[in-house]
Amino acid sequence: MLNTIRQWLNQAGDTKLAYALQQVLNPIGDRISTHALSTAGLAIKAGGGVLVKTGAAACIVSVKGKLQSIAAATDQAALSGTVTNAKFNVFAFFVDSAGTGTSAMGKEGATLDAVVFPQIPENKALLGFVIINPTGTGNFVGGTTALDDATVVPNAVYVNCVGPFDPTVLIS
């Protein structure tokens, strides 16, 4: 049997300290036990498409330490939200233990390093994200604008995450 964070902390003897430490350690434990173990190979579903899909091979993830397989060419959750022309933003893709996919948009920034990632939901593995930076004649509208649109020019860049990654956990 595997030990849990709670089991380790119960041995501390101080219940208030154990509770306080558990509030810090649980999210870290979730990120370590819930993440992609192989690349999702994220890409545009088809030319002129508004959806992202997984690549040509199955992707293996761990959700709370349990293995899950995401089939090749699986459509990801639809993008929702608008990225203003000449700004940057990300849409992140997650999967839970039942294989249900969701997506979330970050907060846009004037530069790539000013983008704020969405919170990573507990018990969901981050497969990756797409960076959007429209430099054409208008805004990028998730679910409407094609990811390869020649007018809006979304400049979509697909990033696959393998291993624990949470850009919302910062030191100071």
Buried (B, 14 or more C-beta within 10 A) or exposed (E): EEEEBEEEBEEEEEEEEBEEBBEEBBBEBBBBBBBBEBBBBBBBBEEEBBBBBBBEBBBBBBBBEEEBEBEBBBEBBBBEBBBEBEBBBBBBBBBBBEEEBBBBBBEBBEEEEEBEBBEBBEEBBBBBBBBBBBEBEBBBBBEBBBBBBEEBBBBBBBBBBBEBBBBEEEEE
